[in-house]
């Protein structure tokens, strides 16, 4: 519901909204290689911030988070922080827009 109007009825899975996390990595890393690996594990990557050396990802399962950790360990990339981002109205609107365009 938004402003008294129903904008969607269904589950967050049907809306294709998954938990997003912002990962902060201590050392510089090959962003494209990392994104390719994440994609192989069905982990979606979003914004990379070079100043923070951080990347926003969306993972459907905790198993995918484990694959993320395995990559970081294998590449000897120390993780500084992992922050779960809230699902807000902006992310819901983006998901609704992507549903309309499909």
Secondary structure, DSSP 8 states (H G I E B T S, - for coil): -BTTB----S-HHHHT---EEEEEESS---HHHHHHHHHHTT-EEEEEETTTTEEEEE-SSHHHHHHHHHHHHHTT--EEEEEEE---HHHHHHHHHHHHH-
